[in-house]
Amino acid sequence: MWRWGADPAAVSWNLFQLGRVFGRAERKGILISSLREHLGYGGIIHNFMNYVLRQDPAYLLETRAQIAPFYAAVDAFKQLDLLVEEKAAPMRQGLILSPWSSKALQPS
């Protein structure tokens, strides 16, 4: 499974390199997979809920590490030449994630 680094600059560089190799459809698919990875099992919401349930700081650290790459993937997705409906989908996910990320980013 593709894992983006926690550094947004590294994510941007990876996306730039992908743009040179793959076409629009491939980049779109890769970004959708990245969004799913960051939100799905083992992702932001999963790790945050594990933190809430188990009070293990390791889960909070992993949650924090995944937030910036998630938003970098959302931003990259918005830069693609897409239909209005396609661009709106990650925005809805970002808005849903917003309360989670603000809570997860608060100092312990």
TIKOL-489378 format. One line per 5 residues: number of its first residue (from 0); their letters; for each residue x, y, z of N, C-alpha, C, O. Coordinates in pm, 1 decimal, padded with zeros to 6 digits, m for minus. Example, Ala and Ser with C-alpha at 12.3 -4.5 7.8 and 13.67 -1.06 7.14 Angstrom:
2
0> AS> 01319.0 m00569.0 00780.0 01230.0 m00450.0 00780.0 01320.0 m00330.0 00780.0 01423.6 m00331.9 00846.5 | 01285.0 m00225.0 00708.0 01367.0 m00106.0 00714.0 01290.0 00003.0 00787.0 01340.9 00113.8 00803.9
This chain:
108
0> MWRWG> 00084.1 m00117.1 00000.0 00000.0 00000.0 00000.0 00088.6 00123.3 00000.0 00189.5 00126.7 00070.5 | 00052.7 00224.2 m00077.6 00129.7 00346.1 m00089.0 00111.7 00428.3 00036.9 m00001.4 00455.8 00076.9 | 00222.4 00468.4 00100.9 00215.9 00553.4 00220.1 00285.1 00685.2 00187.6 00402.1 00686.1 00149.5 | 00214.9 00794.1 00202.2 00275.5 00925.4 00183.6 00352.0 00960.1 00310.3 00310.4 00923.0 00420.1 | 00461.9 01029.9 00296.2 00535.3 01075.1 00412.5 00458.9 01185.1 00484.3 00367.3 01244.6 00427.6
5> ADPAA> 00496.1 01212.3 00608.4 00427.7 01313.8 00687.4 00464.4 01454.7 00643.4 00394.7 01549.9 00678.2 | 00571.8 01469.9 00567.9 00619.1 01600.5 00524.1 00542.0 01645.9 00400.0 00552.2 01581.3 00295.7 | 00464.0 01756.5 00408.1 00389.1 01803.0 00291.4 00477.8 01833.9 00170.5 00434.6 01817.4 00056.4 | 00600.7 01878.2 00194.6 00691.3 01904.7 00082.0 00724.4 01775.2 00008.4 00733.2 01773.2 m00114.4 | 00742.7 01667.1 00084.5 00770.1 01537.1 00022.8 00649.4 01489.8 m00056.5 00664.0 01432.5 m00164.5
10> VSWNL> 00529.6 01513.9 m00002.7 00408.4 01475.9 m00074.6 00399.8 01554.0 m00205.1 00369.8 01496.9 m00310.0 | 00425.9 01684.2 m00199.1 00422.0 01766.1 m00320.6 00523.3 01716.8 m00424.0 00492.9 01709.1 m00543.0 | 00642.9 01683.8 m00377.8 00745.2 01633.3 m00469.5 00700.8 01501.9 m00531.6 00717.3 01481.4 m00651.9 | 00644.0 01411.5 m00449.9 00594.8 01283.6 m00502.5 00487.0 01306.3 m00607.3 00485.3 01240.0 m00711.1 | 00397.4 01399.7 m00580.1 00290.1 01428.6 m00675.5 00346.3 01488.9 m00804.3 00298.9 01458.4 m00913.8
15> FQLGR> 00447.3 01574.3 m00790.6 00512.2 01630.7 m00909.3 00574.4 01520.2 m00994.0 00559.6 01518.8 m01116.2 | 00643.8 01428.1 m00928.6 00705.0 01316.8 m01000.8 00599.1 01228.6 m01066.5 00616.6 01183.8 m01179.9 | 00489.7 01203.8 m00995.2 00381.2 01123.8 m01053.3 00323.7 01192.4 m01176.1 00291.3 01127.0 m01275.2 | 00311.2 01323.4 m01169.4 00258.4 01398.4 m01283.4 00344.6 01384.5 m01407.5 00294.3 01390.8 m01519.7 | 00472.1 01366.1 m01388.1 00562.1 01349.6 m01501.5 00551.6 01210.3 m01561.7 00580.6 01191.5 m01679.8
20> VFGRA> 00510.7 01113.1 m01482.1 00508.8 00974.4 m01527.0 00370.4 00929.8 m01570.8 00355.0 00863.0 m01673.1 | 00270.1 00967.0 m01493.0 00135.7 00917.3 m01517.9 00046.7 01025.5 m01577.0 00075.1 01144.6 m01564.5 | m00059.3 00983.7 m01640.2 m00157.3 01076.0 m01694.7 m00257.9 01118.3 m01589.4 m00250.3 01077.4 m01473.6 | m00351.5 01200.4 m01631.6 m00454.1 01255.1 m01542.5 m00532.9 01145.2 m01471.2 m00552.2 01152.8 m01349.8 | m00577.4 01045.8 m01542.3 m00659.5 00939.6 m01482.5 m00580.8 00862.6 m01377.1 m00634.6 00828.7 m01271.8
25> ERKGI> m00455.1 00835.2 m01404.7 m00372.4 00762.5 m01308.3 m00349.0 00846.9 m01182.9 m00357.9 00796.1 m01071.1 | m00319.0 00976.6 m01201.6 m00298.5 01064.8 m01085.4 m00424.8 01072.3 m01001.6 m00419.2 01070.1 m00878.7 | m00539.0 01081.4 m01069.0 m00665.6 01087.5 m00997.5 m00685.5 00960.7 m00914.2 m00722.9 00968.5 m00797.2 | m00660.7 00845.0 m00973.9 m00674.7 00718.6 m00902.3 m00581.0 00707.6 m00784.5 m00620.1 00660.1 m00677.9 | m00457.6 00750.9 m00802.4 m00359.0 00746.1 m00694.4 m00400.8 00837.6 m00579.8 m00388.3 00800.9 m00462.9
30> LISSL> m00450.0 00956.1 m00612.9 m00493.1 01048.5 m00508.8 m00616.1 00996.6 m00434.5 m00625.7 01011.3 m00312.7 | m00709.4 00936.5 m00506.6 m00826.4 00878.0 m00440.9 m00782.3 00766.6 m00346.0 m00833.0 00756.1 m00234.3 | m00689.5 00684.8 m00389.9 m00636.8 00578.5 m00302.3 m00570.0 00637.6 m00178.8 m00585.1 00585.6 m00068.3 | m00496.8 00745.3 m00198.1 m00430.3 00810.5 m00086.0 m00531.9 00864.9 00013.8 m00514.5 00850.8 00134.9 | m00638.3 00927.5 m00037.6 m00742.8 00980.1 00051.6 m00808.2 00867.3 00130.5 m00832.0 00880.0 00250.6
35> REHLG> m00836.8 00758.1 00062.6 m00896.5 00642.5 00131.2 m00802.8 00588.3 00238.1 m00845.6 00554.4 00348.5 | m00675.0 00580.5 00204.2 m00577.2 00528.0 00299.7 m00570.9 00614.6 00424.6 m00565.9 00563.2 00536.3 | m00571.1 00746.1 00405.5 m00560.6 00836.2 00519.5 m00686.7 00836.5 00605.5 m00679.7 00865.7 00724.8 | m00801.7 00804.5 00546.7 m00925.5 00805.6 00624.2 m00972.5 00666.9 00664.8 m01049.8 00654.2 00759.8 | m00928.0 00562.6 00595.7 m00978.3 00427.7 00618.9 m00913.6 00357.6 00737.0 m00858.4 00420.2 00827.5
40> YGGII> m00922.4 00226.5 00733.0 m00865.9 00142.7 00839.9 m00717.6 00173.9 00855.7 m00642.3 00170.0 00758.4 | m00676.5 00204.4 00976.0 m00537.8 00241.2 01001.4 m00509.4 00386.6 00972.3 m00395.5 00431.7 00984.9 | m00612.6 00461.0 00933.3 m00596.7 00601.6 00899.1 m00630.5 00694.3 01014.7 m00633.2 00653.8 01131.0 | m00655.9 00818.6 00980.0 m00675.9 00924.8 01077.8 m00788.2 00893.0 01176.3 m00766.8 00893.3 01297.6 | m00906.6 00865.9 01124.7 m01021.8 00845.0 01212.3 m01002.3 00719.3 01296.5 m01032.0 00719.1 01416.0
45> HNFMN> m00953.2 00614.4 01235.5 m00929.5 00488.3 01306.5 m00829.6 00507.9 01420.5 m00853.1 00463.4 01532.9 | m00719.3 00574.0 01391.2 m00617.5 00596.2 01494.6 m00667.4 00689.6 01604.3 m00636.6 00670.3 01721.9 | m00744.6 00790.9 01565.4 m00796.9 00882.2 01666.2 m00896.0 00810.3 01758.5 m00893.5 00830.5 01879.9 | m00981.6 00727.8 01702.1 m01075.7 00652.9 01785.2 m01000.9 00554.9 01877.1 m01039.9 00536.3 01992.3 | m00894.4 00492.8 01826.6 m00812.9 00406.5 01912.7 m00751.6 00486.4 02027.0 m00742.9 00438.1 02139.9
50> YVLRQ> m00708.8 00609.7 01996.9 m00654.2 00694.9 02101.6 m00760.7 00725.2 02207.7 m00734.1 00716.5 02327.6 | m00882.0 00761.1 02162.2 m00989.8 00793.2 02255.3 m01023.8 00671.8 02341.4 m01042.4 00684.1 02462.5 | m01031.7 00556.0 02279.1 m01071.6 00435.6 02352.8 m00961.4 00381.8 02444.0 m00989.1 00337.5 02555.5 | m00836.5 00385.6 02396.8 m00727.0 00321.6 02470.5 m00636.9 00418.7 02546.3 m00557.8 00378.1 02631.4 | m00650.0 00548.5 02513.9 m00566.6 00652.1 02576.7 m00417.3 00625.0 02559.3 m00336.9 00658.5 02646.3
55> DPAYL> m00381.2 00564.4 02446.7 m00241.1 00536.1 02414.8 m00189.8 00651.1 02327.8 m00239.0 00669.1 02216.4 | m00092.4 00729.2 02375.3 m00042.2 00844.1 02300.0 00014.6 00808.9 02162.1 00020.7 00895.2 02074.5 | 00055.5 00685.9 02142.1 00109.6 00645.9 02011.3 00004.2 00663.7 01901.2 00037.2 00700.7 01788.5 | m00121.6 00637.5 01934.5 m00228.4 00654.5 01835.1 m00248.9 00802.3 01801.5 m00275.9 00836.7 01686.4 | m00236.3 00888.5 01900.2 m00250.7 01031.6 01874.8 m00136.1 01082.8 01788.3 m00157.3 01164.7 01698.9
60> LETRA> m00015.6 01035.1 01814.5 00099.8 01074.5 01732.5 00081.0 01030.6 01587.4 00111.6 01106.1 01495.1 | 00031.1 00909.4 01567.3 00007.4 00860.5 01431.3 m00102.0 00942.1 01363.6 m00092.8 00971.8 01244.5 | m00204.8 00978.3 01438.5 m00312.3 01061.8 01384.6 m00256.8 01195.1 01338.3 m00284.6 01239.9 01227.1 | m00178.8 01257.6 01423.6 m00119.4 01388.2 01389.2 m00030.2 01377.9 01266.0 m00028.8 01468.2 01182.3 | 00043.7 01269.0 01254.8 00134.3 01251.2 01140.9 00058.7 01233.3 01009.4 00113.8 01261.6 00903.0
65> QIAPF> m00066.0 01187.2 01014.5 m00141.9 01159.9 00893.1 m00224.3 01279.1 00845.0 m00271.3 01278.3 00731.2 | m00243.1 01380.4 00927.3 m00331.3 01491.5 00890.5 m00272.7 01575.9 00777.9 m00342.3 01603.9 00680.3 | m00147.1 01616.8 00788.8 m00087.0 01700.9 00684.7 m00083.3 01630.7 00548.7 m00118.0 01693.1 00448.4 | m00042.6 01502.8 00541.2 m00044.9 01436.2 00411.0 m00186.5 01422.5 00353.7 m00204.9 01426.3 00232.1 | m00286.2 01406.4 00441.5 m00424.2 01399.8 00393.7 m00461.6 01530.0 00324.8 m00513.5 01528.9 00213.2
70> YAAVD> m00435.4 01643.0 00391.4 m00470.5 01771.2 00331.0 m00385.7 01802.0 00207.6 m00433.0 01868.2 00115.2 | m00262.1 01755.1 00205.2 m00179.3 01772.3 00084.3 m00240.7 01695.7 m00032.5 m00240.9 01745.3 m00145.2 | m00292.7 01575.4 m00007.3 m00358.3 01497.5 m00112.2 m00487.7 01565.1 m00156.4 m00519.5 01565.0 m00275.3 | m00562.9 01623.1 m00062.1 m00685.3 01697.0 m00096.9 m00649.9 01815.1 m00186.6 m00715.2 01838.0 m00288.4 | m00546.7 01890.0 m00149.1 m00504.9 02005.4 m00229.4 m00459.6 01963.5 m00368.7 m00492.1 02029.5 m00467.4
75> AFKQL> m00385.0 01854.3 m00376.9 m00339.4 01804.7 m00507.1 m00457.9 01760.8 m00591.8 m00460.4 01784.7 m00712.6 | m00555.6 01697.0 m00529.2 m00675.2 01651.7 m00600.0 m00749.9 01771.1 m00658.3 m00799.6 01765.2 m00770.8 | m00757.5 01878.7 m00581.9 m00828.6 01998.6 m00628.3 m00757.7 02064.7 m00746.1 m00820.3 02138.1 m00822.5 | m00627.6 02039.4 m00761.4 m00551.8 02098.9 m00871.3 m00571.5 02026.6 m01004.8 m00537.3 02079.9 m01110.3 | m00626.5 01905.7 m00999.5 m00649.9 01830.6 m01122.9 m00761.4 01895.6 m01203.9 m00846.1 01966.6 m01149.7
80> DLLVE> m00760.0 01870.6 m01332.9 m00864.2 01920.8 m01421.8 m00984.2 01826.2 m01411.8 m00994.4 01728.7 m01486.3 | m01075.0 01856.9 m01318.1 m01186.2 01767.7 m01287.5 m01319.1 01840.0 m01302.7 m01324.6 01962.6 m01313.0 | m01425.9 01761.2 m01303.8 m01559.8 01817.1 m01300.1 m01583.5 01880.8 m01163.3 m01518.4 01844.3 m01065.4 | m01675.0 01974.2 m01156.5 m01706.3 02042.0 m01030.2 m01744.7 01941.4 m00922.2 m01703.0 01954.3 m00807.1 | m01824.5 01840.9 m00959.5 m01867.9 01740.0 m00862.5 m01749.3 01660.0 m00808.4 m01745.9 01625.0 m00690.4
85> EKAAP> m01652.3 01631.3 m00895.2 m01535.0 01555.0 m00852.0 m01449.8 01636.6 m00754.5 m01398.0 01583.0 m00656.5 | m01435.9 01765.9 m00782.0 m01357.1 01850.2 m00692.7 m01424.4 01868.3 m00557.6 m01356.5 01888.6 m00457.0 | m01556.0 01861.4 m00554.1 m01629.9 01883.5 m00429.8 m01618.6 01765.5 m00333.9 m01628.2 01784.7 m00212.7 | m01598.5 01644.9 m00384.1 m01596.6 01525.4 m00298.0 m01490.4 01532.9 m00188.9 m01524.3 01512.8 m00072.3 | m01363.3 01560.6 m00219.9 m01264.2 01569.2 m00112.3 m01290.5 01686.9 m00019.1 m01256.0 01681.6 00098.9
90> MRQGL> m01351.1 01792.7 m00071.2 m01384.2 01905.5 00015.0 m01481.9 01861.8 00123.3 m01468.7 01901.0 00239.2 | m01580.4 01780.1 00084.9 m01675.5 01729.2 00184.6 m01601.6 01642.9 00286.4 m01630.2 01651.1 00405.9 | m01508.4 01561.5 00242.1 m01431.2 01478.8 00335.7 m01347.9 01566.5 00428.0 m01337.6 01539.7 00547.7 | m01288.6 01671.5 00371.8 m01209.1 01763.8 00452.4 m01293.0 01833.5 00557.2 m01248.4 01853.1 00670.3 | m01415.3 01871.5 00520.1 m01503.5 01936.3 00615.5 m01546.1 01839.6 00724.7 m01559.2 01878.6 00840.7
95> ILSPW> m01567.6 01714.0 00688.5 m01603.2 01612.9 00787.4 m01484.9 01588.2 00880.4 m01504.0 01567.2 01000.1 | m01364.7 01590.4 00827.6 m01245.4 01562.6 00906.5 m01208.3 01679.6 00996.9 m01140.0 01660.6 01097.5 | m01251.7 01797.7 00962.9 m01210.1 01917.5 01033.5 m01221.7 01908.8 01186.2 m01123.8 01940.1 01254.0 | m01336.0 01867.9 01244.5 m01340.5 01856.7 01390.8 m01242.6 01753.6 01445.7 m01188.2 01771.8 01554.6 | m01219.7 01645.1 01371.2 m01125.7 01542.1 01416.0 m00984.7 01599.5 01419.0 m00912.0 01582.4 01516.8
100> SSKAL> m00946.7 01667.4 01311.6 m00808.6 01715.4 01303.5 m00781.8 01826.1 01404.9 m00672.9 01832.1 01461.9 | m00878.5 01913.0 01428.1 m00853.9 02019.1 01525.3 m00838.4 01960.8 01666.2 m00755.6 02008.8 01743.7 | m00916.3 01858.9 01700.1 m00902.7 01794.8 01830.8 m00769.1 01720.5 01840.5 m00701.3 01726.8 01943.0 | m00732.5 01651.3 01734.8 m00609.1 01572.5 01736.1 m00485.3 01660.3 01741.0 m00381.7 01617.0 01791.5 | m00493.3 01783.1 01689.8 m00377.5 01870.3 01686.6 m00357.7 01948.1 01816.7 m00252.7 02009.2 01836.5
105> QPS> m00456.6 01946.5 01905.0 m00442.8 02017.6 02031.0 m00334.4 01951.0 02116.2 m00326.0 01828.3 02122.1 | m00252.0 02032.3 02181.9 m00149.7 01972.4 02268.8 m00212.6 01892.6 02380.7 m00320.6 01925.8 02429.6 | m00144.9 01788.3 02420.2 m00195.2 01699.6 02527.4 m00190.7 01768.7 02661.2 m00228.8 01709.8 02762.4
